[in-house]
């Protein structure tokens, strides 16, 4: 059966306001992360530590994100998405402020690690909030807008960070980020309604367990594709592309920055349209196309013989990634549904990407040393293509929530909806009708 549509004009206005708040908060979070990133290694080196110790600060943040993701999912189940989201923002704000006053390397390491815990809290809960708030027929477009906002903050952050660093010194970016996060947390706490009050349920939200979700082949495909996305896009791209541009193409470091920017442009071009298209035509076609394009072009990068060819492939890979991100998030949202609270399900989905982003660069580094860049890029592309194949053998996600209401009962039950309950709206293409109501 299909999920309930949004309510009357007042409810729709409240929903749009909540969506704007989440999208704005995503921009602030990504902007602040980008502001801090350029200052962090140099700040750590100020304590007289080695290069390895300086980079360990970055790894510690990623490690705590990964380790505490299950706990964040459990918290979402227990106290709800909104509270976990606000708490996560507050934890990152406090930990970032403490980084600004750290007097030793070990203090900086501890405070930054604490920030990783807060980061995974608001990451898991943000996806849960989007699932609960966004109307089912607009999930893809809202996911695309959210991803675009995050991307914009990530791109602008280092530029703003450079200015803040120049004016205020190494500690200033941490103060700046902490203050902006406090403001974001207050805005969310005051302005964001509790989604539990607005979901059309006759009973309390149903808790969807990971064990329930993992039995679904659709969810397993989502885990695989997010792992592949983390491996190739968030891991290998940032770690290997700069090295390849200098070592294999003979270019300066500035060209590596240009290549990363070209990828971001390709990504930004399709994020919102891809989400809108997936609302109208289903998630599966765009997931398969995005994974296939990103996989083929990633593999091709390793054998590109010129900078121009490499940049063209990089742009195409960005387009492929842009097709993946909003549709994949919307697909998981379809599975969990607005009737349920799926903290562990969302945490595992995030962890799949984090694991890929950690393992990918390590494996690629070994392949570069022992074999060649072609093998490193080729392996990454192959993993994306395997994930694309995984989506070809499962049904689309629209109209298949894990939590569905039997026709003779008002109580939700945990199961994958029957294939006959597929959304008529998607078949007719009526998802377009809600576009004018979006912010």
HELIX and SHEET records of a PDB file:
HELIX    1   1 UNK A    9  UNK A   45  1                                  37    
HELIX    2   2 UNK A   51  UNK A   67  1                                  17    
HELIX    3   3 UNK A   69  UNK A   79  1                                  11    
HELIX    4   4 UNK A   81  UNK A  100  1                                  20    
HELIX    5   5 UNK A  105  UNK A  133  1                                  29    
HELIX    6   6 UNK A  136  UNK A  138  5                                   3    
HELIX    7   7 UNK A  139  UNK A  168  1                                  30    
HELIX    8   8 UNK A  172  UNK A  191  1                                  20    
HELIX    9   9 UNK A  195  UNK A  198  5                                   4    
HELIX   10  10 UNK A  210  UNK A  214  1                                   5    
HELIX   11  11 UNK A  217  UNK A  229  1                                  13    
HELIX   12  12 UNK A  230  UNK A  236  3                                   7    
HELIX   13  13 UNK A  237  UNK A  247  1                                  11    
HELIX   14  14 UNK A  253  UNK A  281  1                                  29    
HELIX   15  15 UNK A  284  UNK A  301  1                                  18    
HELIX   16  16 UNK A  307  UNK A  336  1                                  30    
HELIX   17  17 UNK A  343  UNK A  370  1                                  28    
HELIX   18  18 UNK A  373  UNK A  392  1                                  20    
HELIX   19  19 UNK A  419  UNK A  421  5                                   3    
HELIX   20  20 UNK A  424  UNK A  428  1                                   5    
HELIX   21  21 UNK A  430  UNK A  437  5                                   8    
SHEET    1   A 2 UNK A 206  UNK A 207  0                                        
SHEET    2   A 2 UNK A 340  UNK A 341  1                                        
SHEET    1   B 2 UNK A 403  UNK A 405  0                                        
SHEET    2   B 2 UNK A 412  UNK A 414 -1                                        
END                                                                             
